[in-house]
Amino acid sequence: MAFTSELIAELEFLSLFNLSNTQEGLKVHHTATAAAIAAAQRLHDKGLISQPDGGYLTSLGLEAAAHAQGVLTILKLPQAA
């Protein structure tokens, strides 16, 4: 499976959530990029966030965001010599 621009936008959106505070949500404003607005809608359609314009992570969304943020952490590690 290849990473499409749509999947990357969804991963980027999931990476914005604060996993330390599940009561903290996100709101996508009308001034956001078209890609961010569409990513939020797709994540809502998939049941990962509570509202089409952001909101809170669902239990599935929390798991997905944790995985997405974990991958980012691993990939940002410095290369071993």
C-alpha positions in Angstrom: 0.0 0.0 0.0 1.4 3.4 -1.0 1.0 6.6 1.0 -1.3 8.8 -1.0 -1.6 12.6 -0.4 -4.9 12.0 1.2 -3.5 9.5 3.7 -0.6 11.8 4.5 -3.1 14.6 5.2 -5.0 12.3 7.5 -1.9 11.2 9.3 -0.8 14.9 9.7 -4.2 15.7 11.1 -4.1 12.8 13.6 -0.6 13.9 14.7 -2.0 17.3 15.8 -4.1 15.8 18.7 -2.7 16.0 22.2 -2.7 12.4 23.4 -2.0 13.6 27.0 -5.5 15.2 27.2 -8.3 13.4 25.5 -10.6 16.3 26.4 -8.7 18.6 24.1 -10.1 18.5 20.6 -9.4 20.2 17.3 -11.4 22.6 15.1 -10.8 23.0 11.4 -11.7 26.5 10.5 -12.9 27.6 7.0 -9.5 29.3 6.5 -7.7 25.9 6.7 -6.3 24.3 3.6 -8.6 22.3 1.4 -6.5 19.2 2.2 -7.0 19.7 5.9 -10.7 20.2 5.6 -11.1 17.2 3.4 -8.9 15.1 5.7 -11.0 15.9 8.7 -14.2 14.9 6.8 -12.6 11.6 5.8 -11.5 10.9 9.4 -15.0 11.6 10.6 -16.5 9.4 7.9 -14.1 6.6 9.0 -15.2 7.0 12.6 -11.9 8.4 14.0 -13.1 11.9 15.0 -16.4 13.0 16.4 -17.2 15.9 14.0 -16.6 16.5 10.3 -14.6 19.6 11.2 -12.5 18.1 13.9 -13.9 17.6 17.4 -12.5 14.8 19.6 -10.9 11.5 18.9 -13.1 8.5 19.1 -11.7 5.4 20.8 -10.6 4.1 17.3 -9.2 7.5 16.5 -7.2 7.6 19.8 -5.6 4.3 18.8 -4.9 5.5 15.3 -3.4 8.8 16.5 -1.2 7.0 19.0 0.1 4.8 16.2 0.6 7.8 13.8 2.4 9.8 16.4 4.5 6.8 17.3 5.6 6.3 13.7 6.6 10.0 13.5 8.6 9.7 16.7 10.5 6.6 15.4 11.1 8.2 12.0 12.5 11.4 13.6 15.1 9.5 15.5 18.7 10.2 14.4 20.2 7.6 12.1 22.6 5.1 13.7 26.1 5.4 12.4 
